[in-house]
Amino acid sequence: MSFNSTVKDQLIETIPKKDCCKSAWSSGYELLPLEEKCSKDGGYYLRGAFLHFGNISSPGRNFMLSFVMNDENDAKTLEAILESIGLPPKRSIRKGKPVLYYKASESIEDLLSYIGATKAALDIISEKVMSDVRNSTNRLCNAETANLDRIARAAAEQNEAIKIIQKHGAMHNLPAELRECAELRLANPDMSLTQLLGLLREPVSKSGLNHRFKKLVEIAEMLENS
């Protein structure tokens, strides 16, 4: 069953108790003049209008609630009522017929709540929250993956540089702090800088350790180009 059918079934299930509300519902369905006799009449009127003219798509990228009207006079009548409750719709033309519509989920939630489709409104809010959670999780995963890729590329570059220094027999010429870094990297080719910091004999900052590895890369390039 489509989301649209589910919402309309929910609206049909709730029968108004007051005669004035029943009358408002019927008037909205036929788009006859609204006669408000109690505070709920407006909601039932728009409920009838939605059941006759309305359609709502499933929550997602192209989420929309629309009313496809018979003619411009009907469109103006419904538009005025929607504006009176603080929910002015947007307009378009579909197959020569005027269409009143909403794409902002907040407006759709408000209208559904107003006409009594509270469960549908809550379903939309729940879906929006879950979508936000999924998007946040994906962003975090992407950021973590990118960070791991950077660590792996940097470690590979450092390992390659140190092997070049070894090939040229220049390890013994390195200052003690650079030789220590080179030996630690060769022994731990996949470790991050943060992990290597804990293995140094003398404490140094992360930026300081990164600077030492950059120096090793520079030395390797000089040896290769000499």
Salt bridges, closest charged atoms under 4 A:
GLU72 OE2 - ARG91 NH2 2.93
GLU79 OE1 - ARG91 NH2 3.19
GLU106 OE2 - LYS128 NZ 3.63
GLU109 OE2 - LYS128 NZ 3.05
ASP123 OD2 - LYS119 NZ 3.39
GLU127 OE2 - ARG134 NH2 3.01
GLU218 OE1 - LYS215 NZ 3.93
GLU224 OE1 - LYS167 NZ 3.26
GLU224 OE1 - HIS168 NE2 3.02
